[in-house]
Amino acid sequence: MHCLRPSERLTYDHGFPTSWYPDSTPRNVQRWTAPSCAKCNNELGRLERDFFIRTVLCIDPRKEGVAGLAGKALRSLGLGVNELSDLDKFHRERLGAKFRAELMPFSEVAESPGVIPGLGPYENSPWVVPIPWASLPIVASKIARVCEHKLNGQLVEPPYGIRTSVDTSGGVLPDALLPFAKVFDFGPGLRIARLSAVDDPLFVRYWISIWDTLHLRVYIDLEDSLRAFDTETSKVEGILPAENRPAMRISDYLREMP
């Protein structure tokens, strides 16, 4: 579904990963999946784990939309968890050491661009958690592809394509569009709104809210139309980590995904 390549071994990929649902999520909430080749599922799963840890630790843990998630993120780094096998303990501690090495003093970047809306900075916070801008379109596009398969049984394939942006409106749809949009609630903090054209059901807009904090938009349209979107969208600005400081990596495989 993601790479559009034929595969003899299919797995099922969750739109919102299972680990992203807060403790406050009702047991009967819908959790959409779609078929995926093992390669895509593994690569996306690794990115989603790293993205989860960094993003959740930038959100106020008192919010209902992230109930219990900060503790889950810290445990994945080997903090506050006991009775692990030696191998599991080794992997978690190594991940924790890598994460700590990525942290940047806030004083070094206080005047720099690139703050992701909703994720800080917070008062008296001494550290900055670097999150690659490139991870946002990969996460948003993947969720939209799962939704398209679930709702319409269709793939996003040429001549159609996908573009994404950060939604600075806080995930709020314009009043004029509300009567025509379908809204899907996946429990506290996770929500999707979908709007499609009557004359072309493959022309779609998504508003995606993650943990009621990070809001993304997805545009599915003909590639010719999306090229105009590329020229009209301002280039994001950010900071580059120091050469001697590790950073969250995104594989070439994911960067080159259609």
Order of alpha helices (4+ residues) and beta strands (2+ residues): beta-beta-alpha-alpha-alpha-beta-alpha-beta-alpha-beta-beta-beta-beta-beta-alpha-alpha
